[in-house]
Amino acid sequence: MEDSEKMLELRVITEADDDDSVLLFYLDQAKHAILNRLYPYINDDEEFDALEVPRCHEQRQIRIAAYLLNKRGAEGEIQHIENGIHRNYKYADVPDDLLRDVFPYIGIPR
């Protein structure tokens, strides 16, 4: 799936009117979350950046990007104090629930 198609789906899911660069940023963050889980032992940045999200995880990438994009508001909050403006989120990053079906590959990708 092309980035433009992913951005379109992300825009529909989140009803975002953000710039394309913002949507691409969140898609990239989601990509890195998935690839870090798939290939936990890759230390070479160039090799890591050359990898693409496997087709079976593309929808997961969009869901993670939507979570991160929506978290800019109040999604994931477990506590909210109004006058002191104190918010607590259950997860500081991508929740394990969104990555639970992403299993690390054994070996080195080629």
Legacy VTK file of the C-alpha trace (Angstrom):
# vtk DataFile Version 3.0
C-alpha trace
ASCII
DATASET POLYDATA
POINTS 110 float
0.000 0.000 0.000
1.375 3.413 -0.931
1.876 6.173 1.635
-0.808 8.238 -0.092
-3.345 5.447 0.447
-2.321 5.102 4.084
-2.666 8.863 4.562
-6.130 8.782 3.018
-7.247 6.001 5.378
-5.671 7.785 8.343
-7.442 10.995 7.380
-10.797 9.163 7.138
-10.338 7.332 10.459
-9.287 10.396 12.420
-11.243 13.012 10.452
-7.969 14.942 10.492
-7.541 18.119 8.527
-3.816 18.181 9.267
-1.122 18.752 6.701
0.202 15.683 4.851
3.561 16.073 6.590
1.867 15.599 9.976
0.121 12.433 8.822
3.361 11.109 7.325
5.133 11.809 10.619
2.635 9.669 12.557
2.724 6.925 9.939
6.510 6.925 10.243
6.293 6.696 14.037
3.930 3.736 13.686
6.270 2.131 11.159
9.168 2.384 13.591
7.100 0.922 16.429
6.204 -2.114 14.301
9.688 -2.604 12.880
11.292 -2.261 16.313
9.081 -5.104 17.475
9.697 -7.221 14.362
13.471 -6.723 14.275
14.630 -5.947 17.829
18.301 -6.630 17.131
18.969 -4.405 14.124
21.447 -1.731 15.149
22.270 -0.312 11.728
20.137 2.774 11.030
20.538 2.558 7.249
19.456 -1.070 7.194
16.522 -0.275 9.477
15.378 2.699 7.375
15.440 0.553 4.224
12.863 -1.838 5.704
9.170 -1.513 4.942
6.196 -2.529 7.039
5.072 -5.989 5.916
1.743 -6.003 4.113
0.106 -7.966 6.930
0.856 -5.089 9.342
-0.135 -2.117 7.161
-3.575 -1.742 8.742
-1.946 -1.994 12.164
0.383 0.834 11.128
-2.623 3.000 10.294
-4.322 2.143 13.608
-1.172 2.990 15.572
-0.772 6.258 13.670
-4.415 7.099 14.429
-3.850 6.344 18.122
-0.803 8.602 18.249
-2.531 11.342 16.267
-5.615 11.253 18.464
-3.546 11.173 21.633
-2.724 14.783 20.935
-6.154 15.378 22.405
-7.372 13.115 25.177
-7.331 9.529 23.851
-5.720 7.126 26.287
-6.342 9.351 29.285
-6.994 7.630 32.572
-7.196 10.813 34.626
-8.054 14.404 33.839
-8.072 17.318 36.284
-9.722 20.363 34.812
-8.510 23.508 36.617
-4.987 22.288 37.286
-4.828 20.826 33.759
-3.264 17.567 34.878
-3.636 14.618 32.512
-2.461 11.037 32.915
-2.269 8.563 30.076
-2.301 4.830 30.471
0.499 4.500 27.916
3.346 6.888 27.252
3.952 5.431 23.802
2.250 2.843 21.602
0.145 0.545 23.798
1.107 -3.115 23.938
-2.441 -3.987 22.840
-1.737 -2.528 19.399
1.506 -4.496 19.082
0.542 -7.774 20.740
0.237 -9.690 17.450
3.570 -8.441 16.114
6.085 -11.197 16.735
9.826 -10.757 16.218
11.390 -12.456 13.245
14.185 -14.902 13.876
17.225 -14.132 11.803
18.241 -11.078 9.857
16.010 -9.638 7.097
17.451 -9.703 3.598
LINES 1 111
110 0 1 2 3 4 5 6 7 8 9 10 11 12 13 14 15 16 17 18 19 20 21 22 23 24 25 26 27 28 29 30 31 32 33 34 35 36 37 38 39 40 41 42 43 44 45 46 47 48 49 50 51 52 53 54 55 56 57 58 59 60 61 62 63 64 65 66 67 68 69 70 71 72 73 74 75 76 77 78 79 80 81 82 83 84 85 86 87 88 89 90 91 92 93 94 95 96 97 98 99 100 101 102 103 104 105 106 107 108 109
